Amino acid sequence: MTDGSLPGSLRVRPNVADLLGLLAIMAGAVIVATAGRHMLVPIPASEAGTIHLNPAWLPAYAVRTTLRMFAALAASLVFTFTYAVWAAKSRRAGQVLIPLLDILQSVPILGFLTFTVVFFLGLFPGRMMGAELAAIFTIFTSQAWNMAFAMYQALRTVPPDLEEAALCFGLTPWQRFWRLEVPFAIPSLVWNTMISMSGGWFMVVYSETITVGNTDIALPGIGSYVGVAIEQRNIWAIFYAIAAMLAVILAYDQLLFRPLVAWSARFQTDEGTTLAAPDPWVLTLLRRTHLLRQACLKLGDMMTRIGWLPLGPRPSAPRRLLVPSRLLDGAWIAALSVCAITIGWKTWAYASTHYTMGQVLHVTMLGGITLVRVMVTVIVASLIWVPLGIWLGLSPRRARRAQMAAQFMAAFPANLFFPLVVVGIVRWHLNSNIWLTPLMLLGTQWYILFNIVAGASSYPGDLLEAADNFHVRGWLWWRRVMLPGITPYFITGALTASGGAWNAAIATEVASWGDTTLSANGLGAYIAHATVAGATGQVGLGMVVMAAFVLLLNRALWRPLSNYAARHYTFD
């Protein structure tokens, strides 16, 4: 029993791995406490407008930005496990919540910032807490919608045989949710959480540099550091910021996402080609600990007991409807109609007194210009990344090696490329309306790449082997084998990429380098200029028009394509 190998024996004596883990936990607690203390100080005492470009300040800035990112991620997870679950579980609620989610993901980041800064600063007058919460909320809006859609789609696509098994075992709704539906959704949720973290980096400059009307606050962080470096034309500071971003992304990839991906693999249900991957070094280190491993096991047992609580009725329990379902549906439709008419009437009353028809037509025309840019960008990104993503996804080894590079490239804020683009356009007298458009690829291409890799990775290996045995080659292989199999994944990626492109228009239709500012005609530039000027009415008009364009595009193109792919190109 001295070696702890017998069943039931517990090794609770701490070792060196325990000491390292406890030191890391204590260091993290100190960092969080220090950052929390800075959030409570008054704005003048915090030097809110002073950002130092000395690289010695970058470690502290990186910590502050990372904490904001993970605070937003925690809020996004809470939103995902409430909003998305409610939409998936309730047919009537889904009729409202999913279109509302379409609208929310189409509202530009700066559109949220215009209204939320005043709200959060009003909650904590003169304190940094208000500005910090505004920045965290802005990052939240670049993460939450993607995660919510992933959770919603996973809950709606649980295999019927697993649902039937849960019914046969008599699981209550609470047990079915935690023992079946959440485990089924975990792989997709972990993958989309990684994408959402990259999306948060893309807008980090705008979240940490708050400029709305007369409000001008620069929160200490990598985003504000990049903003000041661009303003002062300090190219070396840009390189330092890139190095700091790489270090932060590498750190949380190794410490968090690699272990999460390895853990989520146990819940994978598809029949794609798999390749045994070595355990991440963090999991290996945790398994070598004694105290921390026992604490994790105890926590896991506690979560398992919570998941098995018999909350809710058993499937065999008789259900008594106090009100007929058709009557409830009629009342629900009537309530929605009244709400829609009221909102429409209030909107018309406000718009008729604040906007002219010429203004609305002008902004609509700008939206059409941005729509063309969005569609061209999605098409170009698809032509580039569909074949490359298939090549990566068919080899799990290549997919793992590309994962870190894809995370890093997806996290690049568009602002980091402004020096090259602005200098090139000015030097060669290029057209800004054309040559600012490639910057939009930074907000679109990675969604397509990630989804194509996921689709190719989950392609049934027996079908690939059958195609090889029948000597299916060339264009016939693409047309009959691979492209139909990844079509649902491609449409999902294109839909999210389209939404990302609309948001990226805010960052890419206006590019600055020092005192040189270039603008392209489009809705993104209109909203960006209105935000800086503090013109709330123009920002609201731009947001409504952008939301209308996105909703129309989703309903007329992406949703029908998604339903068609689900009916004709699935392996169920």
Residue, then its C-alpha position, 0 to 999 in steps of 0.5 A: m500500500t506504500d506505492g498507492s497502487l491498490p484500489g481504494s488507496l488515495r495518495v494525498r501527499p503533495n508533490v512537486a507538480d502540486l507545488l507548481g500548480l498551487l504557485a500558478i493558481m496563487a499567481g493567477a489570483v494575485i493578477v486578478a485581484t490587482a486588475g480588479r483593484h485598478m478597476l475601482v479607482p477614479i478615472p483621473a487617478s488611473e491615467a486613463g488617457t496615458i498609454h506608454l509605448n515602451p515595450a516594458w509596459l506590454p506585459a501589464y497591458a497584455v494581462r489587462t486585455t486577457l482578463r477582459m477577454f475572459a470576463a467577456l467569455a464567461a458572460s458569453l457562456v452564461f448567455t449561451f446556456t440561457y438564451a440559446v437553450w431557451a430558444a432550442k427548448s421552446r418552439r414559441a420562444g425560438q420564433v422570437l429569440i432566433p430572429l432577434l439573435d440574427i439582429l444582434q449579430s448584425v448590429p455593428i460593434l461600434g453601434f453597441l459601444t455608442f449606447t453602452v458607454v453612456f449606460f455603464l459610465g452612468l452606473f459608476p460615475g467617475r470610476m474606471m469600473g464603468a469604462e471596464l464594463a463597457a469594454i467587456f460588453t463590447i468584447f462580449t458582443s463579438q463572442a456571444w452570438n457565435m457561441a449561442f448559434a453553435m449551442y442552438q444548432a447542437l441542441r437541435t441536431v441531437p441524434p434521434d437514437l440518443e434521444e430515444a435512449a434517454l427516453c427509454f432510461g426515463l431521464t428527466p428534462w434536467q438529466r437529459f440536458w446535462r447527461l445527453e445534450v450538453p455532452f453532445a454540444i461540447p465539441s462544437l461549443v469548444w471549437n466555437t469558443m476558440i473562434s469567438m476568442s479570436g473574434g474578440w481580438f479582432m475588435v479589441v482596439y475599439s473596445e479599449t479605445i473608447t471615443v464617442g462624442n466628448t467621451d475619450i478613454a483609453l483603457p490600459g491594454i494591447g488594443s489601446y497600445v495598438g491604437v496609440a502606435i498607429e496614431q504616432r506612426n510607431i512601426w516598432a510598437i506595432f511589432y511589439a504588440i504583435a509579439a505580445m499578442l502571439a505570447v498571450i494566444l500561445a499561453y491560453d492555447q496551451l493552458l486552456f484550449r489544448p486541454l479542453v480540445a483533448w477533453s472534448a474529444r471523448f464526446q465526439t459522436d461523428e465517424g470521421t477519420t481520427l488519429a490518436a493525439p498525445d495528451p497536452w502537457v497541462l493534462t499530463l502535469l495535472r495527472r501527476t499531481h496528488l492534491l490537485r487531481q483529487a480536488c478535480l475528481k471531487l469537483g467532477d463527482m459533485m458536478t455529476r451528482i448535480g447532473w443526475l438530480p431528478l428535476g422535472p417530470r419523468p417521460s412516463a408521467p402523464r401530461r395535462l394541458l390546462v389550455p389547448s395547444r392551438l389556443l396557446d399558439g393563437a394567443w402567442i401569434a396575437a401577442l407577437s403581432v401586437c408587439a410588432i405593430t407597436i414597435g413598427w408604429k413607434t419606429w415610424a413615428y420616430a423616423s418620420t420626425h428625425y430622418t428625411m427620405g433622402q437620408v434613408l435612401h442615401v444610407t440604404m445605398l451605402g448599405g448596398i455598396t457594403l453588401v457588394r463588398v461582403m459578398v465579394t469577400v465571402i466568395v474570395a475567401s471561399l475560393i481560397w480556403v475551401p480547398l485548403g481547409i479540405w486538405l488540412g481537415l483530411s489529415p488530423r495531424r495537419a489539422r492539429r498543426a494548423q490549429m495554432a496558426a489559424q487561431f493566431m491569424a484569426a486574432f489579428p486586428a485589422n488595425l495592424f495592417f493599416p500601415l501597409v495598406v494606407v502607405g501603399i494606397v497613398r504611394w501608388h495613388l490607388n482607389s480606397n473603395i477597392w483596395l480597402t476591401p481586402l482588409m475585410l477578409l480578416g473578418t471573414q475567412w477564418y470562419i470559413l476555414f474553421n468550418i471547412v476543417a471541421g467538415a472534412s475532419s468529420y467526413p466518414g472514413d468508409l465513404l472516402e475509402a469506397a471512393d478510393n476503391f472505385h478510383v473516383r478522381g479529379w473533379l468527379w471526386w470533388r463534385r460527387v464525394m467531398l463538396p456535398g459532404i462539407t456543404p452544411y459546414f460551408i454554409t454555416g461558415a459562410l453565414t457566420a463569415s457574412g455576419g463577421a464581414w458586416n461587422a468588419a466593415i466598421a474597421t476596414e472602410v476607415a483606415s488611419w495611419g498617423d494623421t492620414t485617414l482613408s475612407a471608402n464609401g459604405l455603411g461601415a464608414y458612415i457608422a464609424h464617422a457618426t460614432v466618432a462625432g457622437a451623432t447618435g441619430q445617424v448611428g441608430l439609422g446606420m444600425v437599423v439599415m445594417a440589421a435590415f440588410v443582414l436579416l434580408l440576406n439571411r432569410a433570402l439566401w443563407r437560411p434556405l441554403s442551410n435548410y436545403a443542405a440539411r435535407h440533402y447533404t447529411f449522413d444521417 
